[in-house]
Amino acid sequence: MVGLVSDQTEFLRRQARTQRFTLGAPRDVRVAPDGSRVLFLRSSSGESARQLLWRFDPATGTESVLADPAELLGGGGEELSAEERARRERAREQRAGIVGNATDKAVRLAAFALSGRLFLADAQTGEARELPVVGPVVDPRPDPTGRHVAYLSGPALRVVGADGTGDRAIAEPAGPDRGCGAAEFVAAEEMQRSRGYWWSPDGSRLLVAHVDETGVDRWYIADPARPASEPAVVRYPGAGTANAVVTLTVTGLDGTEVRVDWDNTALPYLVTAHWSAGGPPLIAVQSRDQRTVRVLSVDPDTGATSLLHEETDENWIEVVPGVPAWTPAGRLVTVAVRDDAYRLLVDGEPVTGPDLQVRSVLDVGDDVLVTASADDPTQVHVYLVGADNAHDTAGVTAVSTVDGVHSAARGGGVTVLASSTMDHTGPRLTVLRDGTAVGEISSLVADAPLVPAVHRLTLGERELRAALLFPTGHRPGSGRLPVLLDPYGGPHAQRVLAVRNGFLSSQWFADQGFAVVVADGRGTPGRGPEWERAVAFDLAGPVLEDQVDALRAVAARHPDLDLSRVAIRGWSFGGYLAALAVLRRPDVFHAAVAGAPVTDWALYDTHYTERYLGTPAERPDAYARTSLISEAARLNRPLMLVHGLADDNVVAAHTLTLSSALLAAGRPHTVLPLSGVTHMTPQEVVAENLLLLQVRFLRDALSARGSPRGSPRGSPRGVGGTPT
């Protein structure tokens, strides 16, 4: 195996400085309803994490800075509150400066927080000013009319006039471990709901979530590198334990409250809410087992609710962003499973066919803007769907046509199409007026010093989507290469997408002398409900089987792959899969790097874990079947465990518990603790050196060509080729 290619360390440095070549990309796009302006966030370069608020004029194609954090803070650095840090961790937000862009309906006023202070920018006058309020400020949002701004400060929800007057609390918790207007842990981490309050269309009232965490277990996240510091205390709902209790009120600007009446015992999860001029407030609520979701309308005067739509499933109901919602004419838009497809429904009738897997609803007007995948799950396109399009595929129009992954925002005939493809690093944003390109919002993403050469493949009877990457310049037949699998492999995420950025690290590993295989198996999104539900009550067997099948199918096509030297690496679910691979299939996998792995699903959160495995009390067999701890004694391959000690999502106890079990079984392994690192690895030096350490570990581990290691005296040296 070749040594580390020295000039490729430049890629690692640039990848770390650019946050995986994402800095400088326009994001959080808002289009005015009349199409007169577009607001967006973007840093000033591809190596700056500090985001500014920008304005784009579709008529002239010009961009201008609307708010610069350096000017607003007088050159001082940012200071983040504990609440803001937690919010950013849930959102995987690593950028600085202006990270939120909430606007009024006209997209004239944009509210944002900097260093716990509240600022308001006017897109017409170009003025950005601070509002004097009680801080630290989190999640500020103007009302649709632009007269007021609501924001969180501590556990309270407060409102201030857009002119800076009348700051007051309109909702305050009744005691400790309670809050108003914020999303609880599982909502933000698993339901894609980052907020806990919603303005009425006329700006006179708000729908407010009240969260009571008194029954949720306390977990303590310590920093061993700073023994004098107190551990952070988090309320973490582990599988089978108590969740936060969520209730809702309709709250007036004077603080008057009307309790929303729904059975939050039978349906405890508040998935999302919607309040627009199309109808009364809507809420989607879900049962604890996630097999029932109801869409309820709320009478804002009495708090009474009425059932509008219900979905049930024998396994679970998937959360689809952007629904439920009203059209302007008062028709209910939802997404539900019909004919093994996620289909868009209007008033309960499908308006997309079974050939599309709807992934999200981007905008609801007289027609509906969605993202969806068709026959190729590696691509995500934007479609325009007529609200009266029942069972008529002619009413579905593709907005994006180039291979890749696309999203969009729109208003007043103007659509901003964001396109990520294999042809360029980072997204490109095209401004369309009535379907015709009229301009482009500049991307400042730095070019990567390598271009991935990706062979996209469809493999085997399950038509597994996979990608193969060779070292740059590799010629078939020039020599057999050790193999590195580089998966995520679990629900809610794909690695095999038609996007260049997704393969940059994989190409770097390939250039160190590996043939890199990336495969998406059962459970991953984009291929419909039946494919996703194949992992019900077993998050281990199907996903591992698909990785093995993909590896063998690729090797059958490409004999340069040396199956006597196979490694696997991954992070989060991918870390779990990597450790699982060397434990269960040492006949196939000869080394692994497992980053932030879940090792015992009973230690992971309720909403994610119980969706797939049920509760530990109801399904102890499912938890036993998927645990790595119980299989620790089987390890006889090199394994590196990597974990951030400040991780409050997959806590470090996962790695430490597995390491203890390995030690008790006399199984050698490596543990790399990352002090001060959360589930992300944002620090530049950590991000760079972490990959260097991984490739050196894998190079050394495979140098013995996969010979077993670490068997205790009296036990067999290997477990042969018999899978479990």
Long-range contacts (C-beta under 8 A, 24 or more apart in sequence): 1-482, 1-513, 1-565, 1-699, 1-702, 1-703, 2-471, 2-512, 2-513, 3-513, 3-699, 4-512, 4-692, 4-695, 4-696, 4-699, 5-511, 5-512, 5-513, 8-450, 8-508, 8-511, 8-512, 9-688, 9-692, 10-449, 11-448, 11-449, 11-450, 11-504, 11-508, 12-508, 12-687, 12-688, 12-691, 12-692, 13-688, 14-446, 14-448, 14-449, 15-448, 15-504, 15-505, 15-508, 15-687, 15-688, 16-684, 16-685, 16-687, 16-688, 17-47, 17-684, 18-46, 18-47, 18-445, 18-446, 19-49, 19-94, 19-95, 19-682, 20-501, 20-504, 20-505, 21-46, 21-425, 21-426, 21-445, 21-446, 21-448, 21-501, 21-504, 22-426, 22-445, 22-501, 23-47, 23-48, 23-49, 23-95, 23-444, 23-445, 23-446, 24-48, 24-426, 24-443, 24-444, 24-445, 24-446, 25-426, 25-427, 25-443, 25-444, 25-445, 26-54, 26-418, 26-427, 26-429, 26-441, 26-442, 26-443, 28-100, 28-101, 29-409, 29-416, 29-418, 29-429, 29-441, 30-101, 30-103, 30-107, 30-110, 30-409, 30-411, 31-107, 31-409, 31-410, 31-411, 31-412, 31-414, 31-415, 31-416, 32-106, 32-107, 32-108, 32-123, 32-411, 32-412, 32-414, 33-105, 33-106, 33-107, 33-411, 33-412, 34-106, 34-411, 34-412, 35-411, 35-412, 35-413, 35-414, 35-433, 36-412, 37-107, 37-123, 38-107, 38-409, 38-414, 38-416, 38-431, 38-441, 39-66, 39-101, 39-103, 39-107, 39-110, 39-123, 40-101, 40-416, 40-429, 40-441, 41-98, 41-99, 41-101, 42-442, 42-444, 43-95, 43-97, 43-444, 44-444, 45-444, 45-446, 46-444, 46-445, 46-446, 47-446, 49-94, 49-95, 49-96, 49-97, 50-95, 50-96, 50-97, 51-95, 51-96, 51-97, 51-98, 51-99, 52-97, 52-98, 53-98, 53-101, 53-110, 53-112, 53-121, 53-128, 55-123, 55-126, 56-431, 56-439, 56-441, 58-414, 58-431, 58-433, 58-438, 58-439, 61-431, 61-438, 61-439, 61-440, 63-441, 63-442, 64-126, 66-110, 66-121, 66-123, 66-126, 66-128, 67-98, 67-110, 67-112, 67-119, 67-121, 67-128, 69-96, 69-97, 69-98, 69-114, 72-114, 72-119, 72-128, 72-130, 73-114, 73-115, 76-115, 77-115, 78-114, 78-115, 79-115, 79-116, 80-115, 80-116, 81-116, 81-135, 81-136, 81-138, 83-136, 83-138, 83-152, 83-154, 83-182, 84-113, 84-116, 84-136, 84-138, 86-648, 87-138, 87-139, 87-188, 87-194, 89-648, 89-649, 89-678, 89-679, 89-680, 90-183, 90-185, 90-188, 90-189, 90-194, 91-188, 91-194, 92-679, 92-680, 94-680, 94-682, 100-139, 100-140, 102-139, 102-140, 102-141, 102-142, 103-142, 104-142, 104-143, 104-144, 104-145, 104-146, 105-144, 105-145, 105-146, 105-201, 106-146, 107-411, 108-146, 109-142, 109-146, 109-162, 110-142, 111-140, 111-141, 111-142, 111-149, 111-151, 112-140, 113-137, 113-138, 113-139, 113-140, 113-151, 118-149, 118-151, 118-160, 120-149, 120-162, 129-164, 131-160, 131-162, 131-164, 131-167, 132-164, 132-167, 133-158, 133-160, 133-167, 134-158, 134-167, 138-182, 139-181, 139-182, 139-194, 139-195, 141-195, 141-197, 141-199, 143-199, 143-200, 143-203, 144-199, 144-200, 144-201, 144-202, 144-203, 145-202, 145-203, 146-203, 147-203, 148-203, 148-253, 150-181, 150-197, 150-199, 150-206, 152-180, 152-181, 152-182, 155-179, 155-180, 155-182, 156-180, 156-181, 157-181, 157-197, 157-206, 157-208, 157-251, 159-253, 168-255, 169-255, 170-206, 170-251, 170-252, 170-253, 170-254, 170-255, 171-208, 171-210, 171-249, 171-251, 171-255, 171-257, 173-210, 175-214, 176-214, 177-212, 177-213, 177-214, 177-216, 177-235, 178-210, 178-211, 178-212, 178-213, 178-214, 179-210, 179-211, 179-213, 180-208, 180-209, 180-210, 180-211, 181-206, 181-208, 181-209, 182-209, 182-211, 183-209, 184-211, 184-213, 184-243, 184-244, 184-246, 185-234, 185-235, 185-236, 185-237, 185-244, 185-605, 186-237, 186-243, 186-244, 186-269, 186-605, 186-606, 186-607, 186-608, 187-246, 187-269, 187-270, 187-271, 189-605, 189-607, 189-608, 189-649, 190-605, 190-607, 190-608, 191-269, 191-271, 191-272, 191-319, 191-607, 192-319, 192-321, 193-270, 193-271, 193-272, 198-273, 198-274, 198-275, 198-281, 199-275, 200-275, 200-281, 200-300, 201-275, 201-276, 201-277, 204-252, 204-253, 205-250, 205-251, 205-252, 205-253, 205-300, 206-250, 206-251, 207-248, 207-249, 207-250, 207-251, 207-260, 207-273, 207-275, 207-281, 207-283, 207-298, 207-300, 208-248, 208-249, 208-250, 208-251, 208-257, 209-246, 209-247, 209-248, 209-270, 209-273, 210-246, 210-247, 210-248, 210-249, 211-244, 211-245, 211-246, 212-244, 212-245, 212-246, 212-247, 213-244, 215-242, 215-244, 215-245, 216-241, 216-242, 216-243, 216-244, 217-241, 217-242, 219-648, 219-651, 221-645, 221-646, 221-647, 221-648, 221-651, 222-645, 223-645, 223-646, 223-675, 223-676, 224-645, 224-673, 224-675, 225-645, 225-675, 225-676, 232-646, 232-648, 234-648, 236-605, 236-648, 236-651, 237-605, 237-606, 237-607, 238-602, 238-603, 238-604, 238-605, 238-606, 239-601, 239-602, 239-603, 239-604, 239-605, 239-606, 239-609, 239-610, 239-613, 239-615, 239-616, 239-623, 240-602, 240-606, 240-610, 240-615, 240-616, 240-617, 241-606, 243-268, 243-269, 243-288, 243-606, 243-607, 246-270, 248-273, 248-283, 248-298, 249-303, 250-281, 250-298, 250-300, 250-301, 250-303, 258-300, 258-301, 258-302, 258-303, 259-303, 260-298, 260-303, 260-305, 261-303, 261-304, 261-305, 262-296, 262-305, 267-292, 267-294, 269-607, 271-319, 272-319, 272-323, 272-324, 274-324, 274-325, 274-326, 276-325, 276-326, 277-326, 277-328, 278-325, 278-326, 278-327, 278-328, 278-329, 278-330, 278-331, 278-364, 279-326, 279-330, 279-332, 282-308, 282-324, 282-325, 282-326, 282-332, 284-323, 284-324, 286-317, 288-606, 288-610, 289-316, 289-610, 289-614, 290-316, 290-317, 290-607, 290-610, 290-611, 291-315, 291-316, 291-317, 292-317, 293-317, 295-324, 295-332, 295-334, 308-332, 309-334, 309-348, 311-336, 311-337, 313-337, 313-529, 315-533, 315-536, 316-533, 316-536, 316-611, 316-612, 318-342, 318-529, 318-532, 320-358, 320-359, 320-360, 320-361, 321-360, 321-361, 322-360, 322-361, 322-362, 322-363, 322-364, 322-370, 323-361, 325-361, 325-364, 326-364, 327-364, 327-365, 327-366, 327-368, 327-387, 328-365, 328-366, 329-366, 329-387, 331-387, 333-361, 333-364, 333-368, 333-387, 335-361, 337-529, 340-528, 340-529, 340-530, 341-528, 341-529, 342-372, 342-528, 342-529, 344-368, 344-370, 344-385, 346-387, 346-388, 346-389, 346-390, 349-390, 349-391, 350-390, 350-391, 351-385, 351-386, 351-387, 351-388, 351-389, 351-390, 351-391, 351-395, 351-396, 352-383, 352-385, 352-389, 352-393, 352-396, 353-391, 353-393, 353-396, 355-393, 356-383, 356-396, 357-526, 357-527, 357-528, 359-525, 359-526, 360-407, 362-407, 362-408, 362-409, 362-410, 363-408, 363-409, 363-410, 369-399, 369-408, 369-410, 369-415, 371-406, 371-407, 371-408, 373-526, 373-527, 376-498, 377-465, 377-494, 377-520, 377-525, 377-526, 377-527, 378-456, 378-465, 378-494, 378-496, 378-497, 378-498, 378-526, 379-403, 379-404, 379-405, 379-497, 379-498, 380-404, 380-405, 380-406, 380-407, 380-497, 380-526, 381-406, 382-406, 382-407, 382-408, 382-417, 399-432, 399-435, 403-498, 404-498, 404-499, 405-497, 405-498, 405-499, 416-441, 420-499, 420-500, 420-501, 421-498, 421-499, 421-500, 422-454, 422-498, 422-499, 422-500, 423-500, 424-500, 425-500, 425-501, 425-504, 426-501, 448-500, 448-504, 450-504, 450-507, 450-508, 450-511, 451-500, 451-507, 452-500, 452-503, 452-504, 452-506, 452-507, 453-507, 454-503, 454-507, 456-496, 456-498, 457-553, 457-554, 457-557, 459-519, 459-549, 459-550, 459-553, 459-554, 460-549, 460-550, 460-553, 462-521, 462-522, 462-546, 462-549, 464-519, 464-520, 464-521, 464-546, 464-549, 464-550, 464-553, 465-496, 465-519, 465-520, 466-496, 466-517, 466-518, 466-519, 466-520, 466-550, 466-553, 466-554, 467-495, 467-496, 467-503, 467-506, 467-517, 467-518, 467-519, 468-515, 468-516, 468-517, 468-518, 468-554, 468-558, 469-503, 469-506, 469-507, 469-509, 469-510, 469-515, 469-516, 469-518, 470-510, 470-515, 470-560, 471-510, 471-511, 471-512, 471-513, 471-514, 472-507, 472-510, 472-511, 474-560, 476-558, 476-560, 477-560, 478-560, 479-560, 480-559, 480-560, 480-561, 480-562, 481-513, 481-514, 481-515, 481-560, 481-561, 481-562, 482-513, 482-514, 482-515, 482-562, 482-565, 482-566, 482-567, 482-702, 483-514, 483-515, 483-516, 483-517, 483-551, 483-555, 483-561, 483-562, 483-563, 483-565, 483-566, 483-567, 484-509, 484-510, 484-514, 484-515, 484-516, 484-517, 484-566, 484-567, 484-568, 484-569, 484-698, 485-516, 485-517, 485-518, 485-519, 485-547, 485-551, 485-566, 485-567, 485-568, 485-569, 485-581, 485-589, 486-516, 486-517, 486-518, 486-568, 486-569, 486-570, 487-518, 487-519, 487-520, 487-521, 487-547, 487-568, 487-570, 487-574, 487-577, 487-578, 488-520, 488-524, 488-570, 488-571, 488-572, 488-573, 488-574, 488-577, 489-519, 489-520, 489-521, 489-523, 489-524, 489-543, 489-546, 489-547, 489-570, 489-573, 489-574, 489-577, 490-523, 490-524, 490-535, 490-539, 490-543, 490-572, 490-573, 490-574, 490-576, 490-577, 491-523, 491-524, 491-525, 491-532, 491-535, 491-573, 491-612, 492-525, 493-524, 493-525, 493-573, 494-520, 494-524, 494-525, 494-526, 495-519, 495-520, 496-520, 505-691, 508-691, 509-569, 509-691, 509-695, 512-695, 512-699, 513-699, 514-567, 514-698, 515-558, 515-560, 515-561, 517-550, 517-551, 517-554, 517-561, 519-546, 519-547, 519-550, 519-551, 521-545, 521-546, 521-547, 521-550, 522-546, 535-612, 536-612, 537-612, 537-613, 537-614, 537-619, 537-622, 537-625, 538-622, 538-625, 538-626, 539-576, 539-601, 539-612, 539-613, 539-626, 540-580, 540-584, 540-625, 540-626, 541-625, 543-577, 544-577, 544-580, 544-581, 544-584, 544-585, 547-577, 547-581, 548-585, 548-588, 548-723, 551-588, 563-588, 564-590, 564-705, 564-706, 565-590, 565-702, 565-705, 565-706, 566-590, 566-706, 567-591, 567-592, 567-593, 567-698, 567-701, 567-702, 568-592, 568-593, 569-593, 569-594, 569-595, 569-694, 569-698, 570-594, 570-595, 570-597, 571-595, 571-596, 572-596, 572-597, 572-598, 572-650, 572-679, 573-598, 575-642, 576-628, 579-628, 579-639, 579-641, 579-658, 580-628, 582-635, 582-637, 582-638, 582-639, 583-628, 583-631, 583-632, 583-634, 583-635, 584-631, 584-634, 584-723, 584-724, 585-723, 586-634, 586-636, 586-637, 586-708, 586-718, 586-719, 587-718, 587-719, 587-720, 587-721, 587-722, 587-723, 589-637, 590-637, 590-638, 590-701, 590-702, 590-705, 590-706, 591-637, 591-638, 591-639, 591-697, 591-698, 591-701, 591-702, 591-706, 592-637, 592-638, 592-639, 592-640, 593-639, 593-640, 593-642, 593-694, 593-697, 593-698, 594-639, 594-640, 594-641, 594-642, 594-655, 595-642, 595-643, 596-642, 596-643, 596-644, 596-647, 596-650, 596-654, 596-655, 596-679, 597-628, 597-641, 597-643, 597-650, 597-654, 597-655, 597-658, 598-650, 598-654, 599-627, 599-628, 599-629, 599-654, 599-655, 599-657, 599-658, 600-627, 600-628, 600-629, 600-654, 600-657, 600-658, 601-626, 601-627, 602-627, 603-651, 603-653, 603-654, 603-657, 604-650, 605-649, 628-658, 629-657, 629-658, 629-661, 632-658, 632-661, 632-662, 632-664, 632-665, 632-667, 633-661, 633-665, 633-667, 634-719, 635-662, 635-665, 635-667, 635-669, 635-710, 636-667, 636-708, 636-709, 636-710, 636-711, 636-717, 636-718, 636-719, 637-701, 637-706, 637-708, 637-709, 638-668, 638-669, 638-670, 638-697, 638-700, 638-701, 638-709, 639-669, 639-670, 640-669, 640-670, 640-671, 640-672, 640-694, 640-697, 641-669, 641-670, 641-671, 641-672, 642-671, 642-672, 642-674, 642-690, 642-694, 643-671, 643-672, 643-673, 643-674, 644-674, 644-676, 644-677, 644-678, 644-679, 644-680, 644-681, 645-673, 645-674, 645-675, 645-676, 645-677, 646-675, 646-676, 646-677, 646-678, 647-677, 647-678, 647-679, 648-678, 648-679, 649-678, 649-679, 650-679, 665-712, 666-710, 666-712, 667-710, 667-712, 668-709, 668-710, 669-710, 670-697
